Structure formats: structure tokens, C-alpha cells
């Protein structure tokens, strides 16, 4: 199993450009999430999905869109990049562990995004 | 408001020593607790879950204190390879992905 894969690993954008960060998992996990990690901050949830066709907003959704057309893929779209979106972006997946909440999060290797 | 607090460190510890650090959480509805490890410029990876009765995995011991709302991680006989940032993660009952709260991490440096 490849686990969770993300592309690209690095990206530099100019303010106002749009782009899509790709995320895929081959573990047949229902839950997928996007986080951003900034210096001095914990991981913050951007958007998440509990299954194909279902998405919802996390703590910091503004400026980002997601879709979940298949179980495997969960792309994150930056609509009009801003310097404040410079960050490291992690995609994660997990199995539905029922009442205990979402158990082990499997993270992708991350995308380092710089917006100039 | 959900909040998880950790001492950012860095903790500088000589190889072979024992080190412990805590994490406090503010939401009394928290039910699931985890320690993740994150190496420099890498993704977080699950180190261990934390169970009510405490649990051990090799040199690592995790404890939960519900009354005082904190969890702890103890590392015995520390190795150079233990150098990393340790993230405390909690989840509320039935919280799902949006119920997870990540601490900012404690940076540990094991010195030869």
C-alpha cells in the first residue's frame, strides 16, 4: 500500500493564482481531511469528508474548496492564492472508528506552498 | 472552546536519560487521546494511543489523568532517534475528524 500520497511536494504561487493540491489514499478509508501547519500553530483543519460525496468545513475553510467524488481522492483547491496561505498542507485519512471518534490519522508527506 | 496546551520546549536531554512531558486539555468531553511524533519537515505519525489505565510500548509510557485533564508521555533510555516533535491530540466522544484537536507540539532534542 502506498498509504496517503500528495502532489506536488513543493509549489510557489503568485498572489491571485489558483491551484489544486492532490491527495489520494489506497486504504479504503472513509474519512479524509486537509490540515495546514504553520510555525507556532498546531495543525488546523481546513475541510474534511466522511465519505464520497460528503464534505464539510473545518476550522479555517476560507479561501479553499474541496470535493470528494471517489473514496480515494480528496483534492484541495485554492481559489485565489494569498500570502496568508503560505503553509505546509497535510492530507490525512482514517477509518471510521464509530463512537470513539476518528482513530488513527494517516498523514500524507505534505505540500509546502509559498505564495508570493 | 477546545484547547490543547503543550510546553513547546525544546527539551535538551542527554542520551540514555528519561524524559517526560505533559499535555493539558480544556474540554472535559474529550474521550480519545493520542501522542503523535513528527520529525523535522515530515508528516505526523501515530506514536501511541493513551488509555485510561495507562499504557506502555517499549520505552514509551503514556498516562491519562482525567481529574486534572492532562496526559503525559514518558520516554526511558532515550535514543538519538527519539529527537522529534511530539504532538498531543485529543478527540471528543463521537467527534470524528472535526473533533480532533492538535497541540502545537513539544520539541525534544536528544544529545550524544
Interface residues (C-beta under 8 A of the other chain):
Chain A: X31 X32 X33 X35 X40 X41 X42 X43 X44 X45 X48 X50 X56 X58 X90 X92 X94 X99 X100 X101 X102 X103 X104 X105 X107 X108 X109 X110
Chain B: X4 X31 X32 X34 X36 X42 X43 X44 X45 X46 X49 X87 X89 X91 X92 X93 X94 X95 X96 X97 X98 X99 X100 X101 X102 X103 X104 X105
